[in-house]
Amino acid sequence: MQAKNGDNVKVHYTGKLVNGEQFDSSAGREPLGFTVGAGQMIKGFDAAIPGMVVGDKKTINIPAAEAYGEKDPTAIIEFPKEHVPAEMKLEPGMPLTLTDPQGNPVPVIVVELKDDVIVLDANHFLAGQELIFDIELVEIN
């Protein structure tokens, strides 16, 4: 039986950047379950599953546009230093979590420290990256 849109599937996967750096894997964990075509996965990953049968393995390259998108310049935020506790020692590359107006957490990375503002990047950490996934289909329900 081939996987198709609407099927609940389970896969094992390893995600890597083009330089070979691994950023995620299901190795040593339960396989990842999702519904094919339901928008639960990034577009390029979801599109790779239809036509696979249990036991199939494949490696796919996903361009940024079909993964987490390109970096959005409007997601670079200048945050006033006066709103940061004085005891908080910030450094470029440091991850932080802000809260949006609805109370949702927004992960950001400190990009730069200026005299009166901190430059933060709220893009997904994989935005702008081409991704490579090794996928094995282990179950179709």
C-alpha positions in Angstrom: 0.0 0.0 0.0 1.4 3.4 -1.0 1.0 6.4 1.3 -1.4 9.1 0.1 -2.8 12.4 1.3 -5.0 11.8 4.3 -3.1 8.8 5.6 -1.7 8.8 9.1 1.9 7.7 8.8 5.0 7.2 11.0 8.5 8.0 9.8 12.0 7.9 11.1 14.0 10.8 9.9 17.3 12.7 10.1 17.4 16.4 9.2 20.7 18.0 8.1 21.9 21.3 6.7 23.7 21.4 3.4 27.0 21.6 5.3 26.2 18.2 6.8 25.4 19.5 10.3 22.5 17.4 11.8 19.8 19.6 13.4 17.2 16.9 14.3 16.6 13.1 14.2 14.1 10.6 15.4 16.9 8.1 16.1 16.5 6.6 19.6 12.9 7.9 19.8 9.5 6.9 18.6 8.9 7.5 14.9 7.2 10.8 14.0 3.5 10.5 13.3 1.5 12.9 11.2 -1.3 13.0 8.6 0.0 13.4 5.0 -1.2 16.6 3.3 -2.7 18.1 6.5 -0.2 20.9 6.8 1.3 19.4 10.0 4.8 19.2 8.4 6.9 21.6 6.4 5.7 21.6 2.7 8.7 19.8 1.2 8.7 17.0 3.8 5.0 16.4 3.4 5.2 16.3 -0.4 7.9 13.5 -0.2 5.6 10.9 1.5 2.9 10.2 -1.1 3.9 7.1 -3.2 6.2 5.7 -0.5 5.5 2.2 0.9 6.4 0.9 4.3 10.1 0.2 4.4 11.0 2.8 1.7 13.9 5.1 2.4 14.7 8.3 0.6 16.9 11.4 0.9 15.3 14.7 -0.1 16.6 18.2 -0.5 14.1 20.9 0.5 14.6 24.5 -0.6 14.1 27.1 2.1 10.8 28.2 0.4 9.3 24.7 1.0 10.9 24.4 4.5 10.8 27.3 7.0 10.8 30.0 4.3 13.3 32.7 3.6 14.5 35.0 6.4 12.0 37.8 7.0 13.7 41.1 7.5 10.6 42.4 9.4 11.4 39.7 12.0 14.5 41.6 13.0 13.5 43.6 16.1 15.1 46.5 17.9 14.2 46.0 21.6 14.9 48.9 24.0 17.6 48.1 26.5 15.7 50.0 29.2 13.2 47.0 29.2 15.9 44.5 30.0 16.8 43.8 33.6 20.2 45.3 34.5 21.5 42.0 35.9 20.7 40.2 32.6 24.0 39.7 30.7 23.2 39.4 27.0 25.6 38.2 24.3 25.2 37.9 20.5 23.9 34.4 19.7 22.1 34.0 23.0 18.5 32.6 22.7 15.7 34.4 24.5 11.9 34.1 24.7 9.7 37.2 24.4 5.9 37.2 24.7 3.7 38.5 22.0 0.6 40.7 22.7 -1.6 37.5 22.9 0.7 36.0 25.5 2.4 33.5 23.2 6.1 32.8 23.6 8.3 34.1 20.7 11.8 32.6 20.6 14.4 35.1 19.4 18.2 35.2 19.1 20.3 38.2 20.2 22.0 39.5 17.0 23.7 42.7 18.2 24.0 44.9 21.3 23.8 48.7 20.5 24.0 51.6 22.9 20.2 51.9 23.5 18.7 48.8 21.8 19.2 45.1 21.4 18.8 43.7 17.9 16.8 40.4 18.0 16.0 38.0 15.3 12.6 36.3 15.6 13.0 34.2 12.4 12.8 30.4 12.8 16.4 29.2 13.3 16.1 27.2 10.1 14.7 30.1 8.0 16.6 30.7 4.8 18.2 27.2 4.9 18.0 24.4 2.4 17.4 21.2 4.4 18.2 17.6 3.7 16.2 14.8 5.2 16.8 11.1 5.2 13.3 9.6 5.6 12.1 6.0 6.3 8.4 5.2 6.1 7.7 2.8 9.0 3.9 2.7 9.2 0.7 3.7 7.3 -2.7 3.7 9.1 
